[in-house]
Amino acid sequence: MQDNEILSTLALPATAWPADAVAAGAPRQWVFDACHVGVVLRAVLSVQLVVAVAALFGNVNAVGWLLDTALLTAVTLPAVLSWLLVGCAFKRVLGRWPLAVQGGVGVALGALAGLLAGGLWWWLGLSGQVRWLACAASGALVASVLVAGLVWRARAQVPASTQARLAELQSRIRPHFLFNTLNSAIALVRAEPARAEALLEDLSELFRSALANPLQDVTLAQEVHLAERYLAIEQVRFGDRLRLTWALDPAASAARLPPLILQPLVENAVRHGVEPSPSGAEVRISTQRRGDRVVIKVSNSMPGGAGPAGNGLALANVGERLALLHDLNATLRHGVVDGVFQVRMEVPA
């Protein structure tokens, strides 16, 4: 499963978000992040599609169409890339302005990009006369469509209502996990009060994170710490049946992730690997930095080479949330190899 958008770099102010997101203290989000590979890719492909369609108007055969498409690409591609570079360079400056101003700047940048394309057309000697107004209007029109699409996408990232937010929070910590944890704590209160106290502290930390702002991304180090808390609770319940292996790369700890994205993967490993097996299973969590990428793996052994099938909701949720934060820059894969189920995430470092 793979996951990751388009154009300039304008931030949506808090007044434009739904009321529940503002009340939750949601940070400003970049509507247009031209620093993302997905943003650049979709912008270029969108403009290229317009160019290909425009070339159809002046040709009746495939050879002429291909030639005109190539010539138009030669003048429009530098203009589009210049637009993206300016947006990326001034992302933080543009982010301080109201949304209407930001949209206006995005369209104005599109008009300038259209003029640049017209200038390249003239400089290459492809036309003795350039219709500058038409070039500027075309650039502004394409930019306005892209801006509108990206604003819509940014708003779609925010929970649409309080009901949606509550449903998301309910899905993060399963009720029967809470009941099992409380039962474990009750059993430890008299015999081992220190362990019972530590267990309840871990549970408190989990719920504090579950109720945190879902729009605020966190570091991989924070996610690992939370997974350790969760596994400490499950270790009390399963004892020697839960065998843990950690392989953590300190250089990967600064990678950014949506909150509570590692815990559901670890929970799946326990639920489908340890819980159904009388002899237990091994759960392995590893992180590794490879250049400008960070690879995160969560795996669990499955006695007999197979385990109970899940409904895939946790994996689907993780994939969607990764795509919202990192777009095409993040990937999520999973599968069974030699009796071991593994989930592999890859995100920017």
ROKOL-609418 format. One record per residue (C-alpha): residue in three letters; chain; residue number from 1; x, y, z. Coordinates in Angstrom, 1 decimal. Layout:
<recs>
(rec ALA A NUM (X Y Z)) ...
</recs>
This chain:
<recs>
(rec MET A 1 (0.0 0.0 0.0)) (rec GLN A 2 (1.4 3.3 -0.9)) (rec ASP A 3 (0.5 6.8 0.0)) (rec ASN A 4 (1.4 11.2 -0.8)) (rec GLU A 5 (0.2 17.1 -3.6)) (rec ILE A 6 (0.3 20.2 -5.4)) (rec LEU A 7 (1.4 23.8 -5.5)) (rec SER A 8 (2.6 26.9 -3.8)) (rec THR A 9 (2.8 27.1 0.0)) (rec LEU A 10 (0.0 29.0 1.6)) (rec ALA A 11 (-1.3 28.3 5.1)) (rec LEU A 12 (-4.9 28.2 6.1)) (rec PRO A 13 (-5.5 30.4 9.2)) (rec ALA A 14 (-7.4 29.2 12.2)) (rec THR A 15 (-10.5 31.2 11.3)) (rec ALA A 16 (-11.0 29.0 8.2)) (rec TRP A 17 (-11.0 25.7 10.1)) (rec PRO A 18 (-14.1 24.1 11.6)) (rec ALA A 19 (-15.0 25.3 15.1)) (rec ASP A 20 (-14.0 22.1 16.8)) (rec ALA A 21 (-10.6 22.1 15.3)) (rec VAL A 22 (-10.0 25.7 16.4)) (rec ALA A 23 (-11.2 24.8 19.9)) (rec ALA A 24 (-8.8 22.0 20.0)) (rec GLY A 25 (-5.9 24.3 19.4)) (rec ALA A 26 (-5.2 23.1 15.9)) (rec PRO A 27 (-2.0 24.5 14.4)) (rec ARG A 28 (-1.9 26.2 11.1)) (rec GLN A 29 (-1.6 23.8 8.2)) (rec TRP A 30 (0.2 24.4 4.9)) (rec VAL A 31 (-2.4 24.4 2.1)) (rec PHE A 32 (0.2 24.5 -0.7)) (rec ASP A 33 (3.5 22.8 0.1)) (rec ALA A 34 (5.6 23.0 -3.1)) (rec CYS A 35 (8.5 21.4 -1.2)) (rec HIS A 36 (6.7 18.0 -1.4)) (rec VAL A 37 (7.4 15.6 -4.2)) (rec GLY A 38 (3.7 14.9 -4.6)) (rec VAL A 39 (2.9 18.6 -4.9)) (rec VAL A 40 (5.5 19.1 -7.7)) (rec LEU A 41 (4.4 15.9 -9.5)) (rec ARG A 42 (0.7 16.7 -9.6)) (rec ALA A 43 (1.3 20.4 -10.6)) (rec VAL A 44 (3.5 19.3 -13.5)) (rec LEU A 45 (1.1 16.6 -14.6)) (rec SER A 46 (-1.9 18.9 -14.4)) (rec VAL A 47 (-0.3 21.6 -16.5)) (rec GLN A 48 (1.1 19.0 -18.9)) (rec LEU A 49 (-2.5 17.7 -19.5)) (rec VAL A 50 (-3.7 21.2 -20.3)) (rec VAL A 51 (-0.8 21.6 -22.7)) (rec ALA A 52 (-1.6 18.3 -24.5)) (rec VAL A 53 (-5.2 19.2 -24.9)) (rec ALA A 54 (-4.3 22.7 -26.2)) (rec ALA A 55 (-2.0 21.2 -28.8)) (rec LEU A 56 (-5.0 19.3 -30.3)) (rec PHE A 57 (-6.6 22.5 -31.5)) (rec GLY A 58 (-3.8 23.2 -34.1)) (rec ASN A 59 (-3.2 19.7 -35.4)) (rec VAL A 60 (-5.0 17.0 -37.4)) (rec ASN A 61 (-2.3 14.3 -37.2)) (rec ALA A 62 (-0.4 12.7 -34.4)) (rec VAL A 63 (3.1 13.9 -35.5)) (rec GLY A 64 (2.1 17.5 -35.5)) (rec TRP A 65 (0.4 17.1 -32.1)) (rec LEU A 66 (3.4 15.5 -30.6)) (rec LEU A 67 (5.7 18.3 -32.0)) (rec ASP A 68 (3.4 21.1 -30.7)) (rec THR A 69 (3.1 19.3 -27.3)) (rec ALA A 70 (6.9 19.1 -27.0)) (rec LEU A 71 (7.3 22.8 -27.9)) (rec LEU A 72 (4.6 23.9 -25.4)) (rec THR A 73 (6.1 21.7 -22.7)) (rec ALA A 74 (9.5 23.4 -23.3)) (rec VAL A 75 (8.1 26.8 -22.4)) (rec THR A 76 (5.5 25.9 -19.8)) (rec LEU A 77 (7.6 23.5 -17.7)) (rec PRO A 78 (10.2 26.1 -16.6)) (rec ALA A 79 (7.3 28.4 -15.7)) (rec VAL A 80 (5.6 25.8 -13.6)) (rec LEU A 81 (8.8 24.9 -11.8)) (rec SER A 82 (9.6 28.6 -11.1)) (rec TRP A 83 (6.1 29.0 -9.6)) (rec LEU A 84 (6.7 26.0 -7.3)) (rec LEU A 85 (10.2 27.2 -6.3)) (rec VAL A 86 (8.9 30.6 -5.3)) (rec GLY A 87 (6.1 29.1 -3.4)) (rec CYS A 88 (8.5 26.8 -1.5)) (rec ALA A 89 (11.0 29.5 -0.8)) (rec PHE A 90 (8.3 31.9 0.7)) (rec LYS A 91 (6.1 29.3 2.4)) (rec ARG A 92 (6.5 30.7 5.9)) (rec VAL A 93 (6.1 34.3 4.8)) (rec LEU A 94 (2.9 33.6 2.8)) (rec GLY A 95 (1.6 31.5 5.8)) (rec ARG A 96 (1.2 34.6 7.9)) (rec TRP A 97 (-1.3 36.2 5.6)) (rec PRO A 98 (-5.1 35.8 5.5)) (rec LEU A 99 (-6.4 33.0 3.3)) (rec ALA A 100 (-7.9 35.5 0.7)) (rec VAL A 101 (-4.6 37.2 0.3)) (rec GLN A 102 (-2.7 33.9 0.0)) (rec GLY A 103 (-5.1 32.8 -2.7)) (rec GLY A 104 (-4.6 36.1 -4.5)) (rec VAL A 105 (-0.9 35.7 -4.3)) (rec GLY A 106 (-1.1 32.2 -5.7)) (rec VAL A 107 (-3.1 33.4 -8.7)) (rec ALA A 108 (-0.8 36.3 -9.2)) (rec LEU A 109 (2.2 34.0 -9.2)) (rec GLY A 110 (0.3 31.9 -11.9)) (rec ALA A 111 (-0.1 35.0 -14.0)) (rec LEU A 112 (3.6 35.8 -13.8)) (rec ALA A 113 (4.4 32.2 -14.7)) (rec GLY A 114 (2.2 32.6 -17.8)) (rec LEU A 115 (4.2 35.7 -18.8)) (rec LEU A 116 (7.4 33.7 -18.3)) (rec ALA A 117 (6.1 31.0 -20.6)) (rec GLY A 118 (5.2 33.7 -23.2)) (rec GLY A 119 (8.7 35.2 -22.9)) (rec LEU A 120 (10.3 31.8 -23.5)) (rec TRP A 121 (8.1 31.3 -26.5)) (rec TRP A 122 (9.3 34.6 -28.0)) (rec TRP A 123 (12.9 34.1 -27.0)) (rec LEU A 124 (13.1 30.7 -28.7)) (rec GLY A 125 (11.8 32.4 -31.9)) (rec LEU A 126 (8.6 30.3 -32.1)) (rec SER A 127 (6.5 33.4 -32.6)) (rec GLY A 128 (7.2 37.0 -33.7)) (rec GLN A 129 (4.3 38.3 -31.7)) (rec VAL A 130 (3.3 37.2 -28.2)) (rec ARG A 131 (-0.1 37.8 -26.7)) (rec TRP A 132 (1.0 38.8 -23.3)) (rec LEU A 133 (-2.4 39.3 -21.8)) (rec ALA A 134 (-3.6 35.9 -23.0)) (rec CYS A 135 (-0.4 34.3 -21.4)) (rec ALA A 136 (-1.0 36.0 -18.1)) (rec ALA A 137 (-4.8 35.1 -18.1)) (rec SER A 138 (-4.0 31.5 -18.9)) (rec GLY A 139 (-1.5 31.2 -16.1)) (rec ALA A 140 (-3.9 32.8 -13.6)) (rec LEU A 141 (-6.7 30.5 -14.7)) (rec VAL A 142 (-4.6 27.3 -14.2)) (rec ALA A 143 (-3.3 28.6 -10.9)) (rec SER A 144 (-6.8 29.4 -9.6)) (rec VAL A 145 (-8.0 25.8 -10.4)) (rec LEU A 146 (-5.0 24.3 -8.6)) (rec VAL A 147 (-5.4 26.7 -5.6)) (rec ALA A 148 (-9.1 25.8 -5.3)) (rec GLY A 149 (-8.3 22.1 -5.3)) (rec LEU A 150 (-5.6 22.4 -2.7)) (rec VAL A 151 (-7.7 24.4 -0.4)) (rec TRP A 152 (-10.4 21.8 -0.6)) (rec ARG A 153 (-7.9 19.1 0.2)) (rec ALA A 154 (-6.5 20.9 3.2)) (rec ARG A 155 (-10.0 21.4 4.6)) (rec ALA A 156 (-10.7 17.7 4.1)) (rec GLN A 157 (-7.8 16.8 6.4)) (rec VAL A 158 (-9.7 18.3 9.3)) (rec PRO A 159 (-12.4 16.4 11.2)) (rec ALA A 160 (-15.7 17.8 9.8)) (rec SER A 161 (-17.6 17.7 13.1)) (rec THR A 162 (-17.4 16.9 16.7)) (rec GLN A 163 (-19.0 13.6 16.0)) (rec ALA A 164 (-16.3 12.6 13.6)) (rec ARG A 165 (-13.6 13.6 16.1)) (rec LEU A 166 (-15.2 11.5 18.8)) (rec ALA A 167 (-15.4 8.5 16.5)) (rec GLU A 168 (-11.7 8.9 15.8)) (rec LEU A 169 (-10.8 9.0 19.4)) (rec GLN A 170 (-13.0 6.0 20.2)) (rec SER A 171 (-11.2 3.9 17.6)) (rec ARG A 172 (-7.8 4.6 19.1)) (rec ILE A 173 (-8.1 2.7 22.4)) (rec ARG A 174 (-10.2 -0.4 22.3)) (rec PRO A 175 (-12.6 -0.7 25.3)) (rec HIS A 176 (-11.7 -4.3 26.1)) (rec PHE A 177 (-8.1 -3.3 26.3)) (rec LEU A 178 (-9.1 -0.8 29.0)) (rec PHE A 179 (-11.0 -3.4 30.9)) (rec ASN A 180 (-8.2 -5.9 30.8)) (rec THR A 181 (-5.7 -3.3 32.0)) (rec LEU A 182 (-7.9 -2.3 34.9)) (rec ASN A 183 (-8.4 -5.9 35.9)) (rec SER A 184 (-4.6 -6.5 35.8)) (rec ALA A 185 (-4.1 -3.4 38.0)) (rec ILE A 186 (-6.7 -4.7 40.5)) (rec ALA A 187 (-4.9 -8.0 40.7)) (rec LEU A 188 (-1.6 -6.3 41.4)) (rec VAL A 189 (-2.8 -3.7 43.9)) (rec ARG A 190 (-2.3 -5.8 47.0)) (rec ALA A 191 (0.5 -8.2 45.9)) (rec GLU A 192 (2.6 -5.7 44.0)) (rec PRO A 193 (1.4 -2.1 44.5)) (rec ALA A 194 (4.4 -0.6 42.8)) (rec ARG A 195 (3.7 -2.5 39.6)) (rec ALA A 196 (0.0 -1.6 39.8)) (rec GLU A 197 (1.0 2.1 40.1)) (rec ALA A 198 (3.3 1.9 37.1)) (rec LEU A 199 (0.6 0.1 35.1)) (rec LEU A 200 (-1.9 2.9 35.8)) (rec GLU A 201 (0.7 5.5 34.9)) (rec ASP A 202 (1.2 3.9 31.6)) (rec LEU A 203 (-2.5 3.7 31.0)) (rec SER A 204 (-2.9 7.4 31.9)) (rec GLU A 205 (-0.1 8.3 29.4)) (rec LEU A 206 (-1.9 6.3 26.6)) (rec PHE A 207 (-5.2 8.1 27.2)) (rec ARG A 208 (-3.5 11.5 27.5)) (rec SER A 209 (-2.0 10.9 24.0)) (rec ALA A 210 (-5.4 9.6 22.7)) (rec LEU A 211 (-7.1 12.9 23.7)) (rec ALA A 212 (-4.3 15.1 22.3)) (rec ASN A 213 (-4.8 17.3 19.2)) (rec PRO A 214 (-5.1 14.9 16.2)) (rec LEU A 215 (-3.8 17.6 13.9)) (rec GLN A 216 (-0.5 18.1 15.6)) (rec ASP A 217 (2.2 15.8 14.3)) (rec VAL A 218 (4.8 14.2 16.7)) (rec THR A 219 (8.3 12.8 16.5)) (rec LEU A 220 (9.1 9.1 16.0)) (rec ALA A 221 (10.8 9.2 19.4)) (rec GLN A 222 (7.5 10.2 21.0)) (rec GLU A 223 (5.7 7.4 19.2)) (rec VAL A 224 (8.3 4.9 20.3)) (rec HIS A 225 (7.9 6.0 23.9)) (rec LEU A 226 (4.2 5.6 23.7)) (rec ALA A 227 (4.5 2.1 22.2)) (rec GLU A 228 (6.8 1.2 25.0)) (rec ARG A 229 (4.1 2.3 27.5)) (rec TYR A 230 (1.5 0.2 25.7)) (rec LEU A 231 (3.8 -2.9 25.6)) (rec ALA A 232 (4.6 -2.5 29.3)) (rec ILE A 233 (0.9 -2.8 30.0)) (rec GLU A 234 (0.5 -5.9 27.8)) (rec GLN A 235 (3.7 -7.4 29.3)) (rec VAL A 236 (1.9 -7.5 32.6)) (rec ARG A 237 (-1.1 -9.3 31.1)) (rec PHE A 238 (0.8 -11.8 28.9)) (rec GLY A 239 (4.1 -12.2 30.8)) (rec ASP A 240 (6.6 -14.5 29.0)) (rec ARG A 241 (4.2 -15.1 26.1)) (rec LEU A 242 (5.0 -11.6 24.9)) (rec ARG A 243 (8.6 -11.6 23.7)) (rec LEU A 244 (9.9 -8.1 22.6)) (rec THR A 245 (12.8 -7.1 20.4)) (rec TRP A 246 (13.8 -3.5 19.9)) (rec ALA A 247 (16.2 -2.3 17.2)) (rec LEU A 248 (16.1 1.5 17.3)) (rec ASP A 249 (18.2 3.9 15.4)) (rec PRO A 250 (18.7 7.3 17.3)) (rec ALA A 251 (19.3 9.0 13.9)) (rec ALA A 252 (15.7 8.3 13.0)) (rec SER A 253 (14.0 9.7 16.1)) (rec ALA A 254 (13.3 13.2 14.6)) (rec ALA A 255 (11.0 11.9 11.8)) (rec ARG A 256 (7.5 13.4 11.9)) (rec LEU A 257 (4.4 11.2 12.2)) (rec PRO A 258 (0.7 11.6 12.9)) (rec PRO A 259 (0.0 11.0 16.6)) (rec LEU A 260 (-0.8 7.5 17.8)) (rec ILE A 261 (0.2 5.9 14.5)) (rec LEU A 262 (2.7 3.3 15.8)) (rec GLN A 263 (0.6 2.1 18.7)) (rec PRO A 264 (-2.2 0.6 16.5)) (rec LEU A 265 (0.4 -1.4 14.6)) (rec VAL A 266 (2.0 -2.7 17.8)) (rec GLU A 267 (-1.5 -3.5 19.2)) (rec ASN A 268 (-2.3 -5.5 16.0)) (rec ALA A 269 (1.0 -7.4 16.5)) (rec VAL A 270 (-0.1 -8.3 20.0)) (rec ARG A 271 (-3.7 -9.0 19.2)) (rec HIS A 272 (-3.0 -11.3 16.2)) (rec GLY A 273 (0.3 -12.7 17.2)) (rec VAL A 274 (0.5 -13.1 21.0)) (rec GLU A 275 (-3.1 -13.2 22.1)) (rec PRO A 276 (-4.3 -16.3 20.1)) (rec SER A 277 (-1.2 -18.4 20.7)) (rec PRO A 278 (-0.8 -20.4 23.9)) (rec SER A 279 (3.0 -20.2 23.5)) (rec GLY A 280 (2.9 -16.5 22.6)) (rec ALA A 281 (4.9 -14.8 19.9)) (rec GLU A 282 (7.8 -12.4 19.3)) (rec VAL A 283 (7.1 -8.8 18.5)) (rec ARG A 284 (9.9 -6.8 16.9)) (rec ILE A 285 (10.0 -3.0 16.4)) (rec SER A 286 (12.8 -1.5 14.4)) (rec THR A 287 (13.6 2.0 13.1)) (rec GLN A 288 (16.4 2.9 10.7)) (rec ARG A 289 (17.5 6.1 8.9)) (rec ARG A 290 (18.6 5.6 5.3)) (rec GLY A 291 (19.8 8.8 3.9)) (rec ASP A 292 (16.8 11.2 3.9)) (rec ARG A 293 (14.3 8.4 4.6)) (rec VAL A 294 (13.3 6.6 7.8)) (rec VAL A 295 (12.1 3.0 7.7)) (rec ILE A 296 (9.9 1.7 10.6)) (rec LYS A 297 (9.0 -1.9 10.9)) (rec VAL A 298 (6.6 -3.7 13.2)) (rec SER A 299 (6.5 -7.5 12.9)) (rec ASN A 300 (5.1 -10.5 14.8)) (rec SER A 301 (5.6 -14.2 14.5)) (rec MET A 302 (2.6 -16.3 13.9)) (rec PRO A 303 (2.8 -19.9 15.2)) (rec GLY A 304 (1.9 -22.3 12.4)) (rec GLY A 305 (2.6 -19.6 9.8)) (rec ALA A 306 (-0.8 -18.1 10.0)) (rec GLY A 307 (-3.0 -16.1 12.3)) (rec PRO A 308 (-6.5 -14.9 12.6)) (rec ALA A 309 (-7.5 -12.5 9.8)) (rec GLY A 310 (-8.2 -9.0 10.8)) (rec ASN A 311 (-10.5 -6.5 9.1)) (rec GLY A 312 (-7.6 -4.2 8.0)) (rec LEU A 313 (-9.2 -1.1 9.6)) (rec ALA A 314 (-6.1 -0.2 11.6)) (rec LEU A 315 (-3.8 -0.5 8.6)) (rec ALA A 316 (-6.2 1.5 6.4)) (rec ASN A 317 (-6.4 4.2 9.1)) (rec VAL A 318 (-2.6 4.4 9.3)) (rec GLY A 319 (-2.2 4.6 5.6)) (rec GLU A 320 (-4.7 7.4 5.3)) (rec ARG A 321 (-3.2 9.4 8.1)) (rec LEU A 322 (0.3 9.0 6.6)) (rec ALA A 323 (-0.9 10.2 3.3)) (rec LEU A 324 (-2.5 13.3 4.9)) (rec LEU A 325 (0.8 14.3 6.5)) (rec HIS A 326 (3.4 13.2 3.9)) (rec ASP A 327 (1.4 12.6 0.7)) (rec LEU A 328 (3.5 10.7 -1.8)) (rec ASN A 329 (6.6 11.0 0.4)) (rec ALA A 330 (5.4 8.2 2.7)) (rec THR A 331 (4.7 4.5 2.0)) (rec LEU A 332 (3.0 1.7 3.9)) (rec ARG A 333 (3.4 -2.0 3.0)) (rec HIS A 334 (2.5 -5.2 4.8)) (rec GLY A 335 (2.6 -8.9 4.3)) (rec VAL A 336 (3.5 -12.4 5.6)) (rec VAL A 337 (7.0 -13.9 5.0)) (rec ASP A 338 (8.0 -17.2 6.5)) (rec GLY A 339 (5.4 -17.1 9.2)) (rec VAL A 340 (6.2 -13.5 10.2)) (rec PHE A 341 (3.7 -10.7 9.6)) (rec GLN A 342 (5.5 -7.4 9.0)) (rec VAL A 343 (4.3 -3.8 8.5)) (rec ARG A 344 (6.8 -1.4 6.9)) (rec MET A 345 (6.4 2.3 6.9)) (rec GLU A 346 (8.8 4.7 5.2)) (rec VAL A 347 (8.7 8.5 5.8)) (rec PRO A 348 (10.9 11.5 5.3)) (rec ALA A 349 (13.7 11.9 7.8)) 
</recs>
